[in-house]
Amino acid sequence: MVVRNQRSSYLRKEGFSLNMYTDDELQQIHLATLEVLWQEGVHVNSKQARDIYKNGGAIVDHSTAKVKIHPYMVEEAIKSAPSTVTMASRDGKHDYVMDGSRVGFTTFGAGITMIDPDTGEVRGSTKKDLELTALFGDYLDTVDIYSHAVTAKDAPACSVDLHEAEAFLNNTSKHCMHIDLANSENIKRYIDMGAAIVGGVDKLYERPIISALTCPQSPLQLHQESCDIIIQLGEVGLPVNVLSMAMSGATTPITLAGTLVVHNAEVLAGLVLSQLANKGAPIIYGSSTTSFDMQQASAPVGSPEMGMLNAGVVCLAQYYNLPSYVGGT
């Protein structure tokens, strides 16, 4: 049993506003996160990643794939991650700087159905649809970054992620964030595609026109592909958006603060891996965490609870001095 006595001089925030938590409350979420990462740990389904964690000071059990991350590793990783990330554009006219309280907008995905613009029928999305969404996003001044909006369901399963990259890279001059990279080989090919556009990997490091998003598997798991994305993009200095999709009441506690602790542990586990693989690698603190609708057995992306969780996530990202990215409608 752990004894937790009362706190002294502790500021609380009563009621709800955009500024969700006081600094004292954020510190408590942070300390609870450190406890989860050290006492409970995370499952890491990549031997390469587990070796990186172990070499960095974590306790690793290869037989169970459990990694326990010491608090000092988390604190050092937060300090070494850049607080400003430039999402370079292809033409140099739409570079977007992510930092502090700066607000921007992106398309979001990846949807699997479309309402056909000609017939009005609902159908599976295609590579052509993806190309058109990229053109549309390129035209809109309010879209700062293109995240591929729909999936190319008509492309071969083994290379659908590369077909998607081809579709959006050829149809927008803005920074492109891939949401669904599938495996290690295709991650390398995606990096090669970006390098071919700018004239080499060194140029890509100087002007990262591409990035990728990866989701930990909630609760508290980093799967193979997620680790590969964090390591491989981090090694060449490309931004990685570590985006938790925790569900309050399903994969996390029902309370907002409890959900944020699990969410935070998942994102910080990815952050630590990136900084151990390449100190200073650019990381974005991401979230599509929402509540779980127990009647519909779904995760509504647009619920009031999601907006509240997003506000909490942004507070945490600013607490760590990291750029953030949150989903919604």
HUQUI-V666998 format. One line per field, one symbol per residue. ss: DSSP state (H for helix, E for strand, - for the rest). psi: psi as a letter, one per 30 degrees, with the letter a starting at -180 (. if undefined). burial: b if it has 16 or more other C-alpha atoms within 10 Angstrom, else e. A space follows every 10 residues. Layout:
ss: ???
psi: ???
burial: ???
This chain:
ss: ---------- ---------- --HHHHHHHH HHHHHHHHHH -EEE--HHHH HHHHH---EE E----EEE-- HHHHHHHHHH ----EEE--- -----EEE-- -----E---- E-EEE----- -EEE--HHHH HHHHHHHHH- ----EEE--E ------HHHH HHHHHHHHH- ----EEEE-- ---HHHHHHH HHHHHHHH-- HHHHHH---E EEEE--E--- EE-HHHHHHH HHHHH----E EEEE--EE-- -E---HHHHH HHHHHHHHHH HHHHHHH--- --EEEEE--E E-E----E-- ---HHHHHHH HHHHHHHHHH ---EEE---
psi: kkkjlllkhj kljkakleie lleeeeeeee eeeeeeeeee alkjhjeeee eeeeffglkk jfffgkkkkk eeeeeeeeef kkfkkjjkle fffhkkkklb gkklllllaj lflkjkfeff lklklleeee eeeeeeeeek ffjekjkkel kifglkefge eeeeeeeeff gkflkkjkfh keleefeeee eeeeeeefgl eeeeeeijfl alkkkljkkh kjleeeeeee eeeefggkkk jjjkhljkfd fllfleeeee eeeeeeefee eeeefeejkg kkkkjlkgka lkjfefhljk igleeeeeee eeeeeeeeef hkkljkla.
burial: eeeeeeeeee eeeeeeeeeb bebebbeebb ebbbbbbbee bbbbbbeebb ebbbebebbb eeeebbbbbb bebbeebbeb bbbbbbbbbb eeebbbbbbb eeeeebbbbb eebbeeeeee eeebbbbebb bbbbbebbee eebbbbbbbb bbbeeeeeeb bbbbbbbbbe bbbbbbbbbb bbbbebbeeb bebbbeebee beebbebbbb bbbbbbbbbb bbbbbbbbbb bbbbbbbbbb bbbbbbbbbb bbbeebbbbb bbbbbbbbbb bbbbbbbbbb bbbbbbbbbb bbeeeeeebb bebebbbbbb bbbbbbbbeb bbbbbbbee
